[in-house]
Amino acid sequence: MKFFLLGVFCFLSIFINVPQAAAQTITYNEHISPIIINNCAPCHKENGYAPFSLLKYEDVAKRATFVGYVTRQRIMPPWKANPHYRVFEGQRVLTDGQIDTIQKWIAQGAKEGPKLKAKNK
């Protein structure tokens, strides 16, 4: 019985420690850029409706705390309709997962990460 319990303990301890070991570093180029390009850049571009651009890492990084605040509070992207009622064409609403990713990126130091290579088709 002792060996069985010891085996179960060892087995469970491996899986309990996995999430800590697999903590992922969030980077702008890999994780944040797609969120920004799809949800923010349509307005936050040169000559866009928004007062500043968010097309480059430098643009987003210098406003990282602000971006974190307005996304966490669901101020941005602006969407007044209830996204749980119906889906609308052109709707821009961040998921809880996207907001969490932005928050983790900021908490980890808003790293740019390596440039992604373009995929050839």
Backbone hydrogen bonds, N-H to C=O, Kabsch-Sander energy under -0.5 kcal/mol:
donor,donor_aa,acceptor,acceptor_aa,energy
5,L,1,M,-2.5
6,L,2,K,-2.5
7,G,3,F,-2.4
8,V,4,F,-2.4
9,F,5,L,-2.5
10,C,6,L,-2.5
11,F,7,G,-2.5
12,L,8,V,-2.7
13,S,9,F,-2.4
14,I,10,C,-1.5
15,F,11,F,-1.3
16,I,12,L,-2.2
17,N,13,S,-1.5
18,V,14,I,-0.8
21,A,17,N,-1.9
22,A,18,V,-2.4
23,A,20,Q,-1.2
26,I,24,Q,-0.6
28,Y,111,K,-2.5
29,N,112,E,-2.6
31,H,27,T,-2.5
32,I,27,T,-1.5
33,S,28,Y,-3.4
35,I,31,H,-0.6
36,I,32,I,-2.5
37,I,33,S,-3.1
38,N,34,P,-2.0
39,N,35,I,-1.9
40,C,36,I,-2.6
41,A,36,I,-2.8
43,C,40,C,-1.6
44,H,40,C,-2.9
45,K,43,C,-1.7
48,G,45,K,-2.4
50,A,43,C,-1.7
54,L,44,H,-2.4
60,V,56,K,-1.8
61,A,57,Y,-3.4
62,K,58,E,-1.9
63,R,60,V,-0.9
64,A,61,A,-1.4
67,V,63,R,-3.1
68,G,64,A,-2.7
69,Y,65,T,-2.2
70,V,66,F,-2.8
71,T,67,V,-1.8
72,R,68,G,-2.2
73,Q,69,Y,-2.5
74,R,71,T,-0.9
75,I,70,V,-2.3
76,M,70,V,-2.2
85,Y,82,N,-1.4
86,R,82,N,-1.2
91,Q,88,F,-1.7
99,I,95,T,-2.2
100,D,96,D,-2.5
101,T,97,G,-2.3
102,I,98,Q,-2.2
103,Q,99,I,-2.4
104,K,100,D,-2.5
105,W,101,T,-2.4
106,I,102,I,-2.2
107,A,103,Q,-2.5
108,Q,104,K,-2.1
109,G,106,I,-1.8
110,A,105,W,-2.9
